Amino acid sequence: MKIEIDQKSFALMIDYEQIKKRLRLIGIQLNVAYDGRIPVFVGVLNGCFMFMADLMKEVHIASEVCFVKLASYDGDQRNEKIKHLLGLNQNLKGREVVIVEDIIDTGNTLRETIACVKEHEPASIAVCTLLLKSEALEYDFEEIAYVGFEIENAFVIGYGLDYKGLGRNLKDIYKAI
């Protein structure tokens, strides 16, 4: 299947059924890893909203949810400078924190998010991401613990990911062609 958004073409990469299956598995891993504890899931907006909503339906342990908003893209171009748009407003001191990302490519946004969370002195930090572009990664992260799909270094949209603000509502994930 092929779609067009703002004169840019995209082809189907991962369908929603695959996403749902992978989320069930990640949910099981999180339930086992945090059994008997109350983690705080920190979603990185805007892209994580669909992933986090569906993921939290698979998490059956007591937990809390909050969000941060950072920006590193301008349309389909990565910016080196991360803009803080909405900060953390929850007490994380001594808490188990799971950062929920839609996608990790260079790692710039994740590095900034981890630094922001570390300022709050959590007991631990783990990262759960729907997509990981290993080829594009510029940093090593010991915190990456849960990965939905490892993908090629392609520009992707859908399931919360956008191109110029469009395409977030698509239930499948598409790559630029």
Secondary structure as the mmCIF struct_conf table of DSSP 4:
data_model
#
loop_
_struct_conf.conf_type_id
_struct_conf.id
_struct_conf.beg_label_comp_id
_struct_conf.beg_label_asym_id
_struct_conf.beg_label_seq_id
_struct_conf.end_label_comp_id
_struct_conf.end_label_asym_id
_struct_conf.end_label_seq_id
STRN STRN1 LYS A 2 ILE A 5
TURN_TY1_P TURN_TY1_P1 ASP A 6 GLN A 7
STRN STRN2 LYS A 8 ILE A 14
HELX_RH_AL_P HELX_RH_AL_P1 TYR A 16 ALA A 33
TURN_TY1_P TURN_TY1_P2 TYR A 34 GLY A 36
BEND BEND1 ARG A 37 ARG A 37
STRN STRN3 VAL A 40 LEU A 45
TURN_TY1_P TURN_TY1_P3 ASN A 46 CYS A 48
HELX_RH_AL_P HELX_RH_AL_P2 PHE A 49 GLU A 58
BEND BEND2 ILE A 61 ILE A 61
STRN STRN4 GLU A 64 ASP A 74
TURN_TY1_P TURN_TY1_P4 GLY A 75 ASP A 76
STRN STRN5 GLN A 77 LEU A 86
BEND BEND3 GLN A 90 GLN A 90
TURN_TY1_P TURN_TY1_P5 LYS A 93 GLY A 94
STRN STRN6 GLU A 96 ILE A 104
BEND BEND4 ASP A 105 GLY A 107
HELX_RH_AL_P HELX_RH_AL_P3 ASN A 108 LYS A 118
TURN_TY1_P TURN_TY1_P6 GLU A 119 HIS A 120
BEND BEND5 ALA A 123 ALA A 123
STRN STRN7 SER A 124 LEU A 132
HELX_RH_3T_P HELX_RH_3T_P1 SER A 134 ALA A 136
BEND BEND6 TYR A 139 TYR A 139
TURN_TY1_P TURN_TY1_P7 GLU A 142 GLU A 143
STRN STRN8 ILE A 144 GLU A 150
BEND BEND7 ASN A 153 ASN A 153
STRN STRN9 VAL A 156 ILE A 157
STRN STRN10 GLY A 158 GLY A 158
TURN_TY1_P TURN_TY1_P8 TYR A 159 GLY A 160
STRN STRN11 LEU A 161 LEU A 161
STRN STRN12 TYR A 163 TYR A 163
TURN_TY1_P TURN_TY1_P9 LYS A 164 GLY A 165
STRN STRN13 LEU A 166 LEU A 166
BEND BEND8 GLY A 167 GLY A 167
TURN_TY1_P TURN_TY1_P10 ARG A 168 ASN A 169
BEND BEND9 LYS A 171 ASP A 172
STRN STRN14 ILE A 173 ALA A 176
#
